[in-house]
Amino acid sequence: MVSHLRSEFDGASASTPFVNGGLLPYWVHRVASSRAKGVTSAIEALNTSRAYTGTAETAGFSESVPGTDTPNGDLVHCSGTDHSVIHFTAT
């Protein structure tokens, strides 16, 4: 995937930085642990399997919008399987 994405951008090379993002803690803490661990492990493995890659860690972000029970994430683009909030919003 990283090689493919790098090949799609003019001027990119094997040393073009690639940053992926961790998952919303709200989702990671609420799904079956094996499912969350598998996805999280794949995200973390990228850092040691490919050069010039890194992960924007999300563990320090709050699970809910401050003062509410609303997940701190994108409420529109949810999981395709169970419609859980998985991704952060752009803000």
Secondary structure, 3 states (H helix, E strand, C coil): CHHHHHHCCCCCCCCCCEEEECCCHHHHCCCCHHHHHHHHHHHHHHHHHCCCEEEECCCCCCCECCCCCCECCCCCCCCCCCCCCCCCCCC
